[in-house]
Amino acid sequence: MKKIVETKGICARSIEYELDGDIVRNVRFVGGCAGNGAGIAQLVEGQKIDDVIARLKGIGCGMRGTSCPDQLAKALEEDVVG
């Protein structure tokens, strides 16, 4: 099932993704830098949710205190915590 998460504090307006058990699939950033969003999506495709969270959580972008990768990690954390 596709999940759509509204972002906060980044250029991308939302993040769409699917989970296949504990595997991250079909990540898409809506808005923001298309190249960075596509790159992140390719890097996390097929990865375990816990691994993606561990690698991306806390990455900042300038003075924002968050980033596209960080927002994806936070969204995935919500799925783990439920």
HELIX and SHEET records of a PDB file:
HELIX    1   1 ALA A   34  VAL A   44  1                                  11    
HELIX    2   2 ILE A   49  LEU A   56  1                                   8    
HELIX    3   3 CYS A   68  VAL A   81  1                                  14    
SHEET    1   A 3 LYS A   2  GLU A   6  0                                        
SHEET    2   A 3 ALA A  12  ASP A  20 -1                                        
SHEET    3   A 3 ILE A  23  GLY A  31 -1                                        
END                                                                             
